[in-house]
Amino acid sequence: MKEKILEKATDMFLNLGFKSVTMDDLANEMGISKKTIYTHYANKTRLVEDSTSHLLCSISNGIDHICALQKNPIEELYEIKKFVMLHLKDEKSSPQYQLQKYYPMVYGMMRERQYELMEDCVLDNIRKGMEQGIYRNNLNVDFVARIYFTGVTSIKDQKLFPINTFPITSLMDEYLEYHLRGIVTPKGRKILNNIINSNQE
């Protein structure tokens, strides 16, 4: 039952926001009593913690699977972006904003774990791209990896990028292109342009 509660709560948090969903909403949606939820989770904060952890694990496993496919590094980043956007339901309800505002400690822990999970993947991606001659060979790998991570997380800040002006899907596309154009070689640029052109068809 705990697993079912966690799955449903994570889905609702992503669709409606961490603050918006109450324990009553969750109980009603599942057709169970609130008491049943409280036997597994002492309070909503615990449930939010478990949900963010569950979500990060799912995303991390999916990203590992994509990286194992050994695509070229530019395609790999686009596949990861597509997977994450699908998993996060395009973030219509700005769950990250609500998490940051109403559960700052959980948000802080999530940010740290997110960086740990992303670090190896991003570093590997940059190194592979340099080895294959599609990223410039004079890159400071650690710097580029940290700038990439900072950008990915900062563009979700609704104060900086209000969702009505910057829809999350096009924002992610623009950020990824911005990141890649700064590090590709002419050979990499051809691959990038092909991907962008095929995405627009």
N, C-alpha and C positions, 0 to 999 in steps of 0.2 A: 504493500500500500504506500509505503514511504516513497518508493520509486515513482509510482503513479502521480502522487502529489507533486513531487519535484518536477516531473515532465510537464504536467499541466500548468504549474505555477510559472515555470520558465517560459512556456509558450505565451501565457497571458501577460507576463511582465514585458515580453518583447513586443507584443501587439498593442498593449494598452499603457505601458509604463509602470515602473516600480512603485511609484507613489499612488498611482490611480487604482491599482488592484488591491482590494481589501481581503482579509481572511474570509469574510462573509461571501464576497464575490467568488472566491475560489471554491468554497464549500458548495455554494449554489450551482456553480458550473459543473462540479463533479458529482452532485447529488449525494453528498455525504454531510455529516454534521461537522460543525466547527471544532467540536470536542475531539473528533477523530484526527483532525489536522494537528491540534495541540498535543496529542499523545506522541506525535513524531517530531514536532517543532515547537519549542517552548514559546517562541514569539516570531513575529514577522521578520525581524532582522536576521534571525538564524536562517529562515527560509530564503531570504534574499542572498545571504552569504553562500548557501549551498547552490542556489540557482546560478549565480555568476560563476562559481567554481565548475559546475556541471557544464555550463555553456562554453567556458574556456577550454575544458577538456575535449568537448566535442569538436570545437573549431581546431584545436591543436592536432587532434587525430586526423581530421580531414586534410589539414595542411601537410602533415607528414606523408599522407597517402599521395597527395599531388606531387610533392617533392620527390617521392620514390619513383614517379613515372619518368624521370630524367628528360623532361622536355627542355627546350632551350630556355635560358633564364628569363627572357622577356615574356615568352608564352606562359611560363610558370607563374610570374607575377599576375598576369591577367586571369589565369585560372584560379589563383588564390583569391583575387578580388571578387570574382564571380561567385565562388563558393561562400565566402564570408558574407557577401550581400544577401545571398539566398538564405543563409543561416540566421542572419540578423533581421530578416523580414523587411529589408530596406529602411529599417529604423524609422518608420512613420511616426511612432509615438515618442521619439527621442528618449529611449530608455536610459542612454548613457547620461544625458543631461539630468534626468530625475535621480539617477543613482548618485551622481556627483553632488547634487543639491541636498538630497534627503538622507543619504547614507554615505557620508564622506569617508568614513573609515573603511567601509567595504570597497568603495571606489578606489581608495588609495592602495589597498591590498591587490585589487584587480589590476591596477596599472602596473604594479611591480611584477606580478605574475605574467601579465601580457608581454612585458618587455623580455622577461626570461624566456618565454615560449617563442617569441619572435626573433630574438637575437641570433640564435644559431641558424635559423632558416634564412634570415636576411643576409647574414655574413656569408653563408654558403652560396647564396644566389649571386652576390657581388663577385666572389672569388671565381665561381664557375664562368660568369660572364666575361671576366678579365682573361681567364685561360682560353676561352673560345674566341677571343678577339672581338666580342660584340660590346664590351664595356671598355672604357679607356684603361690603359695599363698603369696610369700614374695616379689612380684614385687612392685616397686615404680611406681604407676599407671601414675602419671603426667609425670615422667621422660620417661617412655616407650612410652607414647602417643606423646611426643614432639620429641623424637628420631625417631619414626616412620614417623611423618610428615616431619621432616628435611630430612630423607632419601628419601622419596617419591619425594620430590621436587628437591633434589640435584642430583639424578640420571638422571634428565632431562637436566643437565648442559652438553652441548656438548663438552666443553673444558675438562671436567673430564671424560666424557664417550662418545667419538666420535661414531656417529651412525654407521659408517662402521665397527667398531670393536665390538660395543655393540648394536645390534638391539634391539629396544625398547621393543618388546614383550618378548624376552628371558630375557632381563634385569629386567623387572617387575617381571617375574617369579622367577628369582634368588634372587631379593631383598625380595620378600614376603617370600620365604623359609628361607632366612637368618634371617629375623625378627622373624618368628614363631619358628624356632629351638632354638632361644635364650630364649623363654618364655614358651614353652610347658612343660608339665609333661609327664611321660611315656605314660599315657592314651592319651594325646593330640598328642604325636608323632605318635601313631598308626593311628589316624585319618588323620594326615598330610601325612604320607607315603601312605595311601590309595588314597588320592586325587592326590598326585604327580604321583603315579603309573597309576591311571586311566587316567590322562591327557597325559601320554606318550603312551598310547595304540592307 
